Amino acid sequence: MESPHNNTSQQDPGRRRPWVVGISGASGTPYAASVLRGLLAAGEAVDLIVSRASRLTLLDETGIAFRDAHWRADLREWLARGADGKPETFEVPEAALADVRYWPAGDLAAGPSSGSYPVKGMLIVPASTACVAGVALGLSKDLLQRVASVTLKERRRLVVTVRETPLNGPTLKHLVALDEAGAVVLPASPAFYAGATHIQDLVDFVAGRVLDAAEVPHGRYRRWEGELGGGSKGAAPDAP
């Protein structure tokens, strides 16, 4: 006979199970924005962690200052911006952010820091080499690294979108360690067979591959169909 505790745990099918999106300090904030838009368009709940270093990168790449006290407004402004820096490129209604939770990077008591907090997995987009090293070594120096460690120990999906070139020996060893631990190592390497005509197309290709790894449906790029010359047909239709 099942215990009452087991019965209780299985009687909550509607319990919120978000994807945790961690953003480190590497260049590539448009990749993160595209992944976030894709998750929200697919109706996925999101728990967001923005590292201290990534705030500097975001400010440098977009001019947006991400503030704890005004995170929702700053996030909306960021997601509306195109990869070319043009503001209000994408429509981001307030309702689209209704199921987003934000956790400060210094809050080591945040929900996702525990394995008992229900999540589907974690996407680190982009992942700096410092972040890669911290996760591979289990340092847990901030919430982003802590949640990544929890994701691995709980055998949940962890996608690490490393954005650096060239890669040195220690970083390569750290990436191998993450692969062996069960993570998906997904370099931010855009392809051209999808018929990219704009920087946003290249960004969306990488974001689409991240969403593929998370098994989240999307229409961010034109998929290979086994026919040469497909790239000349143009990029995929506009996606949210």
Summary of the structure (lengths in Angstrom):
residues: 240
radius of gyration: 18.0
end to end distance: 47.7
largest distance: 61.6
contacts: 744
relative contact order: 0.16
helix: 42%
strand: 12%
